[in-house]
Amino acid sequence: MLQIKNLSITHKKDLRVILNDFSCVLNDGDKAVIIGEEGNGKSTLLKWIYDEKLVDDYCETEGELVKTKERIAYLPQELPKEKRTLSVCEFFMEEESFLEQTPKTLGQMAAKFHVPADFFYREQPMETLSGGEKVKAQMMKLLLTEPTVLLLDEPTSALDPELVGEVEKSIANAAKSGQTMVLVSHDMSFVAQVADKVLFLDKGRIIESGTPEEIMQHPKEERTKEFFASYKRTYV
C-alpha cells in the first residue's frame, strides 16, 4: 500500500500552488491514472512520490508518504540527458539485476515488448533509438528491478501516432500482470483500457475519483464535466 497524506507543494519563486493538501491511498495492484489539464501538478506529484528531492530545488513541500515495503520505479516523460549517449547495452548493464537474467527470461520480456531478442545487447546509442524503442527500453529496465509501484509520466506523449498503440499495448500487458501503477495520460481511450481508478486533478486537488466509467461517462462535478466537454471538442 502507498498512502499520501496532506501533500502541499508551492513554487518558491512565484509562490504558485502546485499541489494543495493532496491525499490519496493506492492499494496493491491498483492501476491509478491521474488526469487533468496541463499545469495542475500531475508530473510534480509523480516526481515527489519517486523522490521528493527531485522537486526540492524549486519548491516548498509539506506532506507525508507512507510506504509498506514499496520499491518505486519512475519513467519520466523524456529519456534523461545523461542516458542518451549510452549504448543500449550499457543502459541495461547499469541495472545489476540485468546480469542475473537468463536468456529465456530476457527473450520472454523482449517478446512481450515486441522487440528483437538481441535488443538488450545493441551497441547503438540510446539517443538513436526510435521514440517507441526508447520508452520500451526504459520500461524493460525498470521492470527488471521488480518494482512494486511503477510511475509512468505520459509515456506516449513524445511518440509518433503510429508508435503510440504499440507502446500502450506493452504497458497494458504489464498492468494485466498485476503491476501496481500510477500513470499520467491524456489518452482517454487508453485510460479507459488500463485504469481501475481515475483521479481528476484540478488546481492541486483531487476533485473527483472513481472508475473510468464513473469519471468519464458519468462525472458528478461541474469542473470534471467541463474538462471532458473541452476534451471532446479538442480531440474527438
C-alpha positions as CSV (number, residue, x, y, z in Angstrom):
1,M,0.0,0.0,0.0
2,L,1.1,3.6,-0.7
3,Q,-0.6,6.5,1.1
4,I,-0.1,10.2,0.5
5,K,-1.1,12.5,3.4
6,N,-1.8,16.2,3.2
7,L,0.8,16.9,0.4
8,S,1.2,20.6,-0.4
9,I,3.8,21.9,-2.9
10,T,4.4,25.6,-3.6
11,H,6.8,27.0,-6.1
12,K,9.5,29.0,-4.3
13,K,9.9,31.8,-6.8
14,D,6.3,32.8,-7.8
15,L,4.6,31.1,-4.8
16,R,2.3,29.3,-7.2
17,V,0.4,26.4,-5.5
18,I,1.2,23.2,-7.4
19,L,-0.5,20.7,-5.0
20,N,-2.8,21.7,-2.2
21,D,-3.4,19.3,0.7
22,F,-3.4,16.3,-1.6
23,S,-4.2,12.9,-0.1
24,C,-4.9,9.5,-1.6
25,V,-4.4,5.8,-0.9
26,L,-3.2,3.3,-3.5
27,N,-3.6,-0.4,-2.7
28,D,-1.5,-3.2,-4.1
29,G,-2.4,-3.9,-7.7
30,D,-4.2,-0.6,-8.3
31,K,-3.9,1.0,-11.7
32,A,-4.5,4.6,-10.9
33,V,-4.5,7.2,-13.8
34,I,-4.2,10.9,-13.0
35,I,-5.9,13.2,-15.5
36,G,-6.4,16.9,-15.7
37,E,-5.3,20.0,-17.6
38,E,-1.6,20.9,-18.0
39,G,0.0,22.7,-15.1
40,N,-2.1,21.1,-12.4
41,G,0.7,19.2,-10.7
42,K,0.5,15.7,-12.2
43,S,4.1,15.4,-13.2
44,T,5.3,17.0,-10.0
45,L,3.3,14.5,-8.0
46,L,5.0,11.5,-9.6
47,K,8.4,13.1,-9.1
48,W,7.7,13.6,-5.4
49,I,6.4,10.1,-4.9
50,Y,9.6,8.7,-6.5
51,D,12.0,11.0,-4.8
52,E,11.0,14.3,-3.1
53,K,14.5,15.6,-3.7
54,L,13.5,16.0,-7.4
55,V,11.3,18.9,-6.5
56,D,13.2,20.3,-3.5
57,D,15.3,22.7,-5.6
58,Y,12.4,24.9,-6.7
59,C,9.6,24.0,-4.3
60,E,8.5,24.2,-0.7
61,T,7.0,20.9,0.3
62,E,4.9,19.6,3.1
63,G,3.3,16.2,3.5
64,E,3.9,12.6,4.2
65,L,4.4,9.5,2.0
66,V,3.6,6.2,3.8
67,K,5.0,3.1,2.1
68,T,4.9,-0.5,3.1
69,K,8.0,-2.2,1.6
70,E,7.4,-0.5,-1.7
71,R,10.1,-0.4,-4.4
72,I,9.2,2.5,-6.6
73,A,10.3,2.9,-10.2
74,Y,9.8,6.1,-12.3
75,L,9.5,6.6,-16.0
76,P,9.9,10.3,-16.9
77,Q,8.4,12.0,-20.0
78,E,11.8,12.1,-21.7
79,L,15.0,9.9,-21.6
80,P,17.4,11.7,-19.1
81,K,20.2,13.6,-20.9
82,E,22.9,11.6,-19.1
83,K,21.5,8.3,-20.6
84,R,21.3,9.4,-24.2
85,T,24.9,8.8,-25.2
86,L,25.0,5.3,-23.5
87,S,24.8,2.3,-25.8
88,V,21.6,0.2,-25.4
89,C,23.8,-2.5,-23.8
90,E,25.4,0.0,-21.4
91,F,22.0,1.3,-20.5
92,F,20.8,-2.2,-19.4
93,M,24.2,-3.1,-17.8
94,E,23.6,-0.2,-15.3
95,E,20.9,-2.3,-13.7
96,E,22.7,-5.1,-11.6
97,S,19.8,-7.5,-11.9
98,F,20.2,-7.5,-15.7
99,L,23.3,-9.6,-15.3
100,E,21.2,-12.2,-13.4
101,Q,18.6,-12.7,-16.1
102,T,18.7,-15.9,-18.2
103,P,18.4,-15.7,-22.0
104,K,15.0,-17.3,-21.7
105,T,13.7,-14.6,-19.3
106,L,15.1,-11.8,-21.5
107,G,13.6,-13.4,-24.5
108,Q,10.2,-13.5,-22.9
109,M,10.5,-9.9,-22.0
110,A,11.6,-8.9,-25.5
111,A,8.6,-10.8,-26.9
112,K,6.2,-9.0,-24.5
113,F,7.5,-5.7,-25.6
114,H,7.7,-6.6,-29.3
115,V,11.5,-6.1,-29.7
116,P,14.1,-8.5,-31.1
117,A,15.8,-10.9,-28.7
118,D,19.2,-9.2,-29.2
119,F,17.8,-5.7,-28.4
120,F,19.4,-5.7,-25.0
121,Y,22.9,-6.1,-26.5
122,R,22.9,-3.4,-29.2
123,E,25.9,-1.1,-29.4
124,Q,24.0,1.8,-30.8
125,P,23.5,4.9,-28.7
126,M,20.2,5.2,-26.8
127,E,19.6,8.6,-28.5
128,T,19.4,7.0,-31.9
129,L,16.6,4.6,-31.0
130,S,13.1,5.5,-32.2
131,G,10.8,7.1,-29.7
132,G,8.9,3.8,-29.1
133,E,12.1,1.9,-28.6
134,K,13.3,4.4,-26.0
135,V,10.2,4.1,-24.0
136,K,10.3,0.3,-24.2
137,A,13.9,0.2,-23.2
138,Q,13.2,2.3,-20.1
139,M,10.1,0.2,-19.2
140,M,12.0,-3.1,-19.5
141,K,14.9,-1.8,-17.5
142,L,12.5,-0.6,-14.7
143,L,10.7,-4.0,-14.7
144,L,14.0,-5.8,-14.2
145,T,14.1,-4.2,-10.8
146,E,10.8,-5.9,-9.9
147,P,9.2,-2.7,-8.6
148,T,6.1,-2.9,-6.5
149,V,4.9,0.5,-7.8
150,L,5.6,1.8,-11.3
151,L,5.2,5.5,-12.0
152,L,4.6,6.5,-15.7
153,D,4.6,10.1,-16.7
154,E,2.8,10.5,-20.1
155,P,4.9,7.7,-21.6
156,T,3.5,8.2,-25.1
157,S,3.4,12.0,-25.2
158,A,6.5,12.3,-27.5
159,L,5.8,9.4,-29.8
160,D,4.6,9.5,-33.4
161,P,1.0,8.4,-33.7
162,E,1.8,5.0,-35.3
163,L,4.0,4.1,-32.2
164,V,1.5,5.0,-29.5
165,G,-0.6,1.9,-29.8
166,E,2.4,-0.4,-29.6
167,V,3.8,1.2,-26.5
168,E,0.3,1.4,-24.9
169,K,-0.1,-2.4,-25.5
170,S,3.2,-3.1,-23.7
171,I,2.0,-1.0,-20.7
172,A,-1.4,-2.7,-20.7
173,N,0.4,-6.1,-20.7
174,A,2.4,-5.0,-17.6
175,A,-0.8,-3.8,-16.0
176,K,-2.5,-7.2,-16.6
177,S,0.3,-9.0,-14.8
178,G,-0.8,-7.3,-11.6
179,Q,1.7,-4.5,-11.6
180,T,0.7,-1.5,-9.4
181,M,0.8,1.6,-11.5
182,V,0.3,5.3,-11.2
183,L,0.0,6.8,-14.7
184,V,-0.4,10.3,-16.1
185,S,-2.0,10.3,-19.5
186,H,-4.2,12.4,-21.8
187,D,-5.2,9.5,-24.0
188,M,-8.7,8.8,-22.6
189,S,-9.2,5.6,-24.6
190,F,-6.0,4.2,-23.1
191,V,-7.1,5.4,-19.6
192,A,-10.4,3.5,-20.0
193,Q,-8.4,0.4,-21.1
194,V,-5.8,0.3,-18.4
195,A,-7.2,2.1,-15.3
196,D,-9.3,0.7,-12.5
197,K,-9.1,4.1,-10.7
198,V,-9.1,7.5,-12.2
199,L,-8.2,10.7,-10.3
200,F,-9.2,14.0,-11.7
201,L,-6.7,16.7,-10.5
202,D,-7.6,20.4,-10.7
203,K,-5.7,23.2,-9.0
204,G,-3.7,20.8,-7.0
205,R,-6.6,18.8,-5.5
206,I,-8.4,15.6,-6.4
207,I,-11.9,16.9,-7.0
208,E,-13.3,13.6,-8.3
209,S,-12.3,9.9,-8.3
210,G,-13.8,6.7,-9.4
211,T,-13.7,4.0,-12.1
212,P,-13.1,5.1,-15.7
213,E,-16.8,4.7,-16.5
214,E,-17.9,6.8,-13.5
215,I,-15.4,9.6,-14.2
216,M,-15.6,9.7,-18.0
217,Q,-19.2,8.8,-18.6
218,H,-21.0,10.0,-15.5
219,P,-18.9,12.8,-13.9
220,K,-20.6,14.5,-10.9
221,E,-18.5,17.6,-10.5
222,E,-19.1,20.6,-12.9
223,R,-15.3,21.0,-13.3
224,T,-15.0,17.4,-14.4
225,K,-17.9,17.8,-16.9
226,E,-16.2,21.0,-18.3
227,F,-12.9,19.1,-18.8
228,F,-14.4,16.3,-20.8
229,A,-16.6,18.6,-22.8
230,S,-13.4,20.5,-23.7
231,Y,-11.5,17.2,-24.4
232,K,-14.1,16.1,-26.8
233,R,-14.0,19.4,-28.7
234,T,-10.2,19.2,-28.9
235,Y,-9.5,15.5,-29.6
236,V,-12.7,13.9,-30.9
